[in-house]
């Protein structure tokens, strides 16, 4: 099972700015779409896409573009146990992580996005892992608190909701719609309420 793209819901008057942010600031126009409508939400929406880049300098450049385009820093860019990165809140209210596995430069900056990981905050990692396996996803990495699947252009990963909120630096409280639709080869709603739409089908507003 492969994920084709992610659709993020925004206010109708926010569409031009959101399209520009994802196309020009994050440079993910081929994997991120926006649409107007959906149910309202407040606070943490439960998910946090993660942009993985090759070099620390790439992280700095993307983070700076995002802030200049209206994003707000949640955690500043810094070195950590796992690499180099930070997190931010996009103008439409989506939490994002920007990171590189390299703490120091190993080559020239290219700006190329190596991977886009969709981190879903879930109530039970084990139960959600089993659910997605039943939908046809193949496990690539599996730990008690984290699961990653082989899912094509967008990597699907599962993490405990509160732990994910803490990782990106935002309060875990939130209510209403996730304001997210994942476009793949199959339509369903998972146990945590994340909506999936079949590729080629029109996503209802």
N, C-alpha and C positions, 0 to 999 in steps of 0.2 A: 504494500500500500504506500503510495506516494502523496505528499502534500504538494499542491501546485502553487498556492499563494495564501496570503492572509488578507482578510477584509476587516478593516476597523471602522466602526460606526462613529460618525461625527455629526454635529449640528449642521443643518443645511447651509447656513451662512459661513461655516468653517471649512467647507470643501476645498475652495481654491488654496487656502493657506495650508491645509493638511496635505493636499496633493503635492504642493511645492516642497513642503518639509520632507516628505518621504522620498520624493524624486531627487531634489537638489541637495538637501542637507545630509540625509542618510544614504542617498544614492541606492535606494531599494525599490525603485519604480517597477521593476520586473517581478517583485515578490510581494509587494504591499499595495493593496487597493483601499480606497475609502468609499463609503457610501453614506448618504444622509439617512437619518431616522433611527429606529431602534428604541428600546426602552431606556429611560434615564438611569444613571448610576451615580454613585457618590463614593469617594475614597478609592481604596485599592480595588482594582477590577479583577484581581486574582491571577493575572498572567503577566509575564515580563519577557518580551522578545530580547534576544541577546545577539548583538552583531560581533562576530569574531573576525579580527583583522590580523595581518601577518606581523606587523611591527608596532612598537610603542609609539613611534612618530605618527603612524596611521591613526592610532587611537586619539592622540592629541588633536590631529587635524579634524577628524570627524566630530569629536566632542566640541571643539570650537565652532564648527559650522552649525551644529545643532543649537548651541546656546545663542549664536547670532541670529538664528531663525526663530527664536522664541521659546526654546526649551528651557527648563529650569534644572539646575544640578541638584541631585539628591545625595550622591556621594561623589566627591571630587576624584579625579583620576589619580591613582597612586599605585605603587607596587604592592603586591600581596603574595600570599603563599602560592596562589595558583597562576600568577602572571602580572599583568598590568592593565588597569582599567578603572572605570567608574560607572555611575548610573545617573539617569536623568529622567525627567518627566516631560514628555512631548507636549506641544501646545494643546493637543486634544485630550490630554489626561492619561495617556498610556505610559507605563513605567518601562524604561529600556535600560539594558546593560550594554556597554561598549567596552570591548576587552581584546587583549592579545595574550596568547599563552607565553609569549616572550617578555621577560622583564627588562631586557636590554636589547638593543638593535643587533640583529644577526644578518642584516642586509639592508638594501635601500628601501625606503618607503614607496609603495606603489598605489596605495589607496584602495586596493582590491579587497572586496569582502570575501573572506575564505568560507565562512559559514553563517547562516542565519538560523539560530536555535529558538524555537518557540517553547519557552518554559511555562508549563501550566501548573498553577498551584492547586493541589488536590487535597481532599480530606484523608484519603488512604492510598499511599503509593502502591502497596501490594495489590489492592483491589482494582485500582485503575490500570495497573500494568496488565492484569489478567483481562480486563475489559478490552483494552486496545489490542492485545494479542488475539482476542476473539474476533476483532474487526479485520484482522489480516496483517497487523504490523509485526515486524521482526525486531526483536530486542538486539541492540548493539552493545549496550552497557547496562549492567544491573547491580545496584547496591541497595541496602535496606532503605535509604532515604532519597535515592535518586535513580531514575531509570531513563535511558535514552534509546530511541528507536532509529532504525534505518528507514528514512522516510523521504528521500529525494532532495528536492531543492530547498526545503525547509526541514530542519531536524526537529523532531518532536521529543520533548523531555518532560518528565514528571518530577515534581518536588512538593513537599508539604507546603500548604498555603502560607502559614505563619512564618516558616523558615524562608520562603521566597520573598515575602514582604520585608523581612529583616535583612536579607541579602541585598536588596535594592535600596534599602534605607527609607521605607515608607511605612506608616501605620497600617497594620493588617486589617483594620476595620474597613468595611465597604458594603454597599448594598446595591440592589438593582441588577441590571444587565451587565454581563461581561463586556458588551459592546465589541464583540469579536465573532467573526465567522471564519472557520478554516475551510478552504476549498481543496477538496481531495477527490478520490475516486468513488466515494460512498457518502451518503447523507445519513446523519444520526445525531443524537444529543447524548453526550456522555453523562456519567453519574454526577458530575459536578456542574452540569448545566452548560457546558461549552457546546456551541452549535457547529456542526459540520455540514457543508453543502457540497453536492456533487459537482465536479468540474463541468462547465458548460451549461449548468442550470442557472436560472436567474435567482439571485438572492432576494427574498421578499423584503420590502421596506416596512 
